[in-house]
Amino acid sequence: MADTQWVVVVVAATDRAMGSVLAASLMLPGMAILPLSLQAQNLPEHGLIALKMGYFSDSQPGWERVSVRSPQLYALVPIAGEWSLEGSLAGDSVSGATPRMHTFESGATPHMDDYRRAADVKVTRHFARAAVSAGIGFSSELDYKSRALNLQARLSSEDNNTTWAFGYGGARDVIDNQSIGGGAIDQSRRTDEWMVGLTQVMTADDIVQINLTRSVGAGYFNDPYKDFEDRPGYRNVNVALLRWNHYMDSMDASVRASYRLYGDSFGVKSQTLGIEWSKSFHRWTWVPGLRAYSQTAADFYFDPVVDGAGVPSVALTRRFANRLTGHRSADQRLAAYGALAISMKVAFDIDSLTQLDLKVESYRQRSDLQWGGDGSPHLESYNARSLQVGLVHKF
């Protein structure tokens, strides 16, 4: 299910065909889950408009891969005291090198340039202790088009200390890179996702949220820009997400923690731990953050083959891959590895209605960062950097 989040640089998707490697470059593997607000979806007191500008780049040793520039516009408008309307527009300008079979492959890879356009709109009906919403969205780029819809309902207890959430999302995607010489011609994919969540006020200083998600996908899951790609025609995903917000009265600060457990029918199992600390000083707010991630390899992922000197060999790996039967993939995103991301967000209140914010993040992925294991061998490290600048105004 497409999951549009205007507070981040990207419109993330469950597992895209990677036509212009947007998902690889903009949704860092396993790191897309952020500690979002745990508050109930009450009728907003103000309208809101936000402008965000993001920059992303990633690299591996001796190889600058992809850079992305992404302006986004978001608006929220209360209507008639019972309704609210919100929507966003985004455009991502992507340039860089297309993916290689494994990270060690030498030589230049084809250069690509692409531009993604995305938009979504959602309408919500608010009741005394409930809210019902429906939304649609689309995303379009040179070789990939996606259409999505979502439905959600929230119901709170009489004291508003307990909130249940139920949601459905559906996405219909088309992958076609024939116009740029690719082999994915009018391929399609369908994904349906269901979610149930519980938000509970535990104490005056603690709020806990649990979300359970089930996603069922069928269709084309290959990366059409990689050699030796033959993935299953379905991908089912189960996710459990736990969030905890704690206010520290003695420090007048908040801690936001999250834990995510993921498993899919490809055989990938992952865990994500995240923590943020938020502290305000007069008109300034500082939010340092840290996230750690680990995953196992997909059942059909194959490692690079090394020569007699223990050096990964393109020729030997290709020879090995040619002998494989059934499903197979050399995509590093399906390997076993771990990752760390460190971030800092700074916000400044220009006045009571307007806020300026800046967020920087550094991400590092390595095989030996896998929890309780050594990860997939002979893969080079992967690094990424992102910068976001935003202006938010209430009216």
TORZA-235654 format. One record per residue: x, y, z of N, C-alpha, C in turn. Coordinates in steps of 0.05 Angstrom, whole numbers, plus 5000, padded with zeros to 4 digits. Layout:
BEGIN
XYZXYZXYZ/...
//
This chain:
BEGIN
501749765000500050005000501850255000/501350434982502850684983502250835008/504250945020503951075046505251355045/503651555038504751825034505151965060/507652065065508252205089509652465083/508152675086509252935078511553025096/511752915120513853005138516552885130/516552685113519152575104519652665076/521952595065522752685039521252545017/520052315023519152135002516252055005/515151954983512751794983513651504982/513351365004514551095005512550884995/513550664986511850444976512950184988/511249974989511949735002514349604990/514449564964516849464950516549514921/517749724911517149814884518849664864/518149684839519549554818522249684813/522849914825525350044824526050144796/524050224781524550324754526650534753/526250744768528350954769529750944796/529850714808531050664835530150864856/527750964853526751154874526451014901/525350774901525050634926527650574939/529650504923532250444935533550694946/533150924932534551164941533051324961/530351314960528751484978527551345002/527151085000526250935023528550755031/530250835049532550675057531450415068/532750185060531649925068531249905098/528749845106528249795133528150035151/528550275140528750515157526450705153/524350615140522150805133520350855156/520350685177518550715199519550935218/517951145221518651365239516651375262/517551475285515751495308513751725303/511551675291509551875286507951945311/506252145309504652225332502752005341/502451985367500651775379497951895386/497452155381495052275389492652185371/490352195383487952125367487452335346/486052255325485552435302483152605308/483552815324481352995330481053205308/478753345309478253555290480453775293/481953845273484054045276482854315282/484254465300483354735307484054935287/486254885272487155075252487554935225/487455095204488455005179491455005179/492654865161495654845160496554825132/498754955126500054925100503054895105/504354705092507154645096508554615070/510954725068512654695045515254565054/515954345041518354195048520154175023/522754195027524654155006526653955016/527053735002528853525010531053464990/533253385000535553294983536553034994/537152844976538052584984540352494965/542352364976544452254959545552004973/546351804957547551564968550051494953/551651314965554251254954555250984965/557150874950558750644959561650704953/563550564964566350634961567050674931/567950914925568750974897566451014878/564051044888561751054870559551224882/559051454870556851624877554451534861/552351444874550151304860547951494851/546351584870543851714863543551974879/542552184867541752424881538952494874/537452604894534652664891534052934903/532553094888531453344899528453334899/527253394921524353344924522953574938/521553754923519753944936517053824941/515853904964513153794971511454014983/508953994978506954184989504754025002/504054105027501953965042499954175052/497354115053495354295063493254145078/492254255100490154145116488154365122/485554315115483554525118481054415133/480354515156477854445169475454555154/473254405153470954485137468454445154/466854655157464154645169464154515197/466354525211466354435239466254135243/465853985222465753695225467553545205/468453675185470053555164472853685163/474653535151477353645145478253525118/479653695103480653605077483653655077/485153455069488053485067489153365042/491353465033492553365008495453445006/496953314988499753384983500453354954/502453504946503653484920506653444923/507853284907510753234909511853194881/514353274878515853224853518753154859/519652924850522352834856524052834830/526152984830528052984808530352804815/530652584800532552374806534652354784/537152334792539352294773541452114785/542851974769545051794779545351544763/546551344775547151094761545050884768/544350724749542450504754543850284770/542350114784543649914801545349714786/547349604801549049384790548149114801/549148904790548348634799548948594828/551448624836552248644863553848904866/554348984891555649234895558549244885/559849004882562649004875563149034845/561149024828561549024799562849284791/565049274776566549514769565549624742/566549864736565849984711563350164714/563050344694560750524695558150384690/556050474703553450374697551850584683/549750514668548250714653547250934670/547351184660546351414675543351444669/541951524689539051564686538251824698/536151944687534852184697531852134696/530452204717527552154718526352364736/523752394732522152584749519552454757/519052444783516652314793514752524802/512252494795510052674804508152504821/507452624844505652474862503652674875/501252574880499252744894497352554909/496252664931494152514945492352704958/489952614964487952774977486352594996/485552695019484052545039481952715052/479552605055477352755069476652595094/476152735115475552605141473052725153/471352555163468952635178469452585207/469252795223469852775252467252765268/467252585288464952565306466052625334/464252595354465052665382467452485391/467352225385469452045394470351865371/470051955346470751785324471451965300/472751835281473451965255473551755234/472451825210472451645187473651795164/475551675149476851815127477151635103/477351765080477851625055479751795038/481551665024483451815008484251664983/485251814964486351704939489051834933/490651704918493251814911494251694885/496151824873497451714849500351804849/501951644834504751704830505451624802/506951794788507651734760510451814754/511951644740514551704730514951564703/517351584693517751494665516951194661/517451034680517050744676515250614698/513950784713512450674736510050854742/507750734745505350874752503850724774/502850874794501450754816498950904823/496850764829494350884838493650744864/492750904884492250794910489750924922/488550774940486350874956486650774985/485450915004485650825032483050905046/482250745065480050785082480950745111/479950915129480850885157478650985176/478350845198476450925219477850915246/477251115263478351125290475951165310/476151015332474051025352475351045380/474551245395475751295422473751225444/474851155467473151105490472051365501/470151345519468751575530470751765543/472851665556474751835569477051915551/476951825525478951885505481751765512/481851575530484451455537485151215519/483151115505483650885488482450945460/484150895440483250945412483850695396/481850595382482150375363482250495335/483950375318484150465290483950215272/482550255250482250045230482750165202/484250025186484850145160485049945138/484550035113485049875089486350055068/488249945054489450085032489849905008/489450004985489849844961491550004940/493349874927495050004907495049824882/494949964859495049824833497249964817/499349804810501749914798502149794770/503349964753504149874726507049944721/508649744713511449784708511949734678/513049934664513549904635515950084628/518249954623520550104615521450054586/519449974570520049924541521050174527/520050404535520850654521523750714525/525050604545527950654550529550404547/528450214531529949974523529949754544/528049754563527949544583526149314574/526149114591524648874585522048844600/521349034617518849014632516749164616/514949024603513049144585510249094596/508949314605506249304615505849094637/507749094655507548914678505849054700/504448894716502749014736503048874763/502249014784502348904811499949014826/498848854844496548934861497348874890/496849064907497349034936494949114952/494148954971492049014989493148995018/492449185034493549195061491349265081/491449115104489549165126491149225152/490049405168491349485192489349515215/490249425239488649475263490649585284/489849785298491649915317490249995343/491750005364490750085390492650295402/491550525410493050735424491950765452/493650745472492750745500494350945516/492951115530494151295549494651135575/497151085582497850925605497951085631/499251315629499451495652499251785641/499551975659499552255650501952315633/503952145634506452195619507051985597/505351785594505951565576503651495558/504251465532502351375513503651145497/502150925493503150695479501350635455/502550555433500950475409502050215398/500150045390500849795376499249775350/500649735328499449695302500149425290/498249285279498649035265497749065236/499448995218498849035189499348775174/497448715156497748485138497448585109/499448525093499448615065499648375046/498048375026497948155006498448274978/500548184965501248294939501448074918/500648134894500847944872501548094846/503347964830504048094805507048094801/508048314790510848344782512448474804/514448324815516048424837519048444829/519748384804522548394796523548684795/526148714796527448964789528248944760/526949084742527449044713530249144704/531749274722534349374715536649204725/536048974736538148794746538148534731/540548424727540848154715539947944735/539147714724538547474740536347524760/534247664752532047724769529747534762/528947374782526547204779525447164807/523747354815522547344841519747224840/518747124862515947024862513947234853/511747134843509647314833507647394855/508447364880506847464902508747534925/507747714942509347784966507347864988/507247695009505547745032507247845055/506248045069507848175090506248195116/507548135139506348175165508148365181/506948565193508548765208507148815235/508748825256507848905283509549145291/508249365299509549605306508649705333/510649755351510049855378511450125381/509850325391510950595396510350665425/512250815437511850915464512951195466/511251375475511951655480511951705510/514151815521514351865549515252155554/513752295571514552575578516052575604/518452695604520052715628519652995640/518152995661517353245673519753395685/521653255696523953385709525753525689/525653435663527353555642525653715622/523053705625521153835606521953745578/522153485574522953365548521353115544/521353015519519852775511521652575498/521152325503522552105490520551945474/521151895448519451745431520951495421/519951265427521351015420519450845403/520650675386519050495369520650245364/519050025360520149765353518449645331/519649545310518149435287519149155281/517348965279517948695272516648635245/518248535226517248495198517948215188/516148095173516647845160515147825134/516247705113514847685088515247405075/513747355054513847095041516347055025/517947265020520547235007522547105026/521947095051523746995071525247205086/524747455080526047675094524747725122/526347735143525447795169527148025179/525848225191527448455200526348575226/528048725239527448875263528549155261/526949345271527749625272527349745299/529349865310529150015336529650305330/527950475341528350765337527850915363/529251135367528851305390529451595383/527751775393528152065390527852195417/529352415421529152575445528452855436/526252965447525353235439525453425462/526953645459527253845480526954125469/525254285482524854565473526354755491/527454965478528755185492527655445480/525755555496524455805486523155745459/524155875438522855845412524155615395/526155485407527555275392526754995402/526654805384526254525391528454355378/529754185394531854015384530953725386/531253565365530353285364532553115352/534453015368536352815358535052545357/535852375338534652115335536651905326/536051655333537751425326535951195318/536551055296535150815288537150595281/536450355289538050125282536249915269/537449775249535849595233537449345227/536149115225537448865218535448685202/536448545182534748365167536248115158/534747905154535747655142535447675112/536747495097536647495068534047355059/533147435035530947285022531847005015/529946825014530546545008531946504982/531546674963532646634936534946824929/535846974949538147154945540746984943/542547054924545046914922547347114926/549447024940551747184947553747204923/555447404923557647414903559447164906/560647084884562546864884565346984883/567146874900569846984901571746804886/574046924877576146764863578046644884/580246524874582046384892583346564912/583546824906584647024925582647134944/580147034943578047134961576847394952/577247474926576147724916573647674900/571447814904569047774889569647794859/568547614844569047594815566347624800/566247814781563847854765563447604747/565547514734565347284716564447034730/565646974754564846734769561946754779/561246994788558447034798556446994776/557047104752555147074730554946774721/557246644721557246354714555546204734/555846264760554246134781551246194777/550546444772547746534769546446394745/547946364724546846234700546045944705/547245814725546645534731544245514750/543445734762541245714782538645674768/536845524780534145494770532245594791/529745654782527745754801528246044807/527146144829527346424837530246494844/531046734838533746824844533847124842/535747244857536147534856538847594869/540247794857542747894867542448164880/539948244884539348514895540348534923/542148724929543248754956541048824976/538848934968536748994987535448754998/535848514985534748264994536848095009/539248215013541348075027540948095058/542747975073542747995102544748215110/543748405126545448635133544148775157/545548975166544549155187545049445179/543749625192544049915185543750085210/545050315210544650515231544150785218/542350945230541751215220541751395244/543051625241543151825262542052085250/540352225264539052465253538952685274/538552925264538153165281536153345268/534053415282532053605272532053845291/532054085279531954335293529554495283/527854585301525454745293525555015307/524755225293524655485305521955605301/520655695323518055825321518356115314/517756185290517956465282515856635297/513456525300511356635317509556405325/507356465337505556255347504356085325/504356175301503056035279505055935258/507556005258509355945237511955815248/512855595236515255465245517055395222/519555425226521655355206523155115218/523754915201525154675212527254585192/529254445203531454335187532154065199/532453865181533153595191535353475173/537353365185539553225171539652945181/540452765164540652485172542852345156/544352175170546452015158545851715163/546151555142545351275143547751105133/548250885147550350705139549350415141/549850265120548949985118551349805113/551649595129553849405126552849125133/554148925121553448645127554048585156/556248675167557048595194555448745215/553548915208551849045227549248885232/549048655218546748485223546748385252/544448385265544348305293544647995295/546447905312546747615317547847465293/549147585274550247445251552247625236/553447505216555547655200554447775175/551847725168550747835144551747695119/550747785096551547675071554447765065/556147575056559047645052559547805026/561847945027562948075003561248294992/559648435008558148664999559448915010/559849114993560949365002558849515019/559849695036558049855052556450045034/554250135045552450325031551950555049/552250795039551851045055549851225042/548451375058546451565047546351805066/545652035054545352285069542852415059/541352545077538952685070538852955085/537553145072537253415084534353505078/532953605098530253695094529953975106/528754155092528154425101525154475098/523954575119520954605118520054855131/517754955121516355185132513455105136/512455125160509755045167508255295178/505855345168504255575177501355485183/500355565206497655515213495955765207/493455715201491655945194488855885204/
//
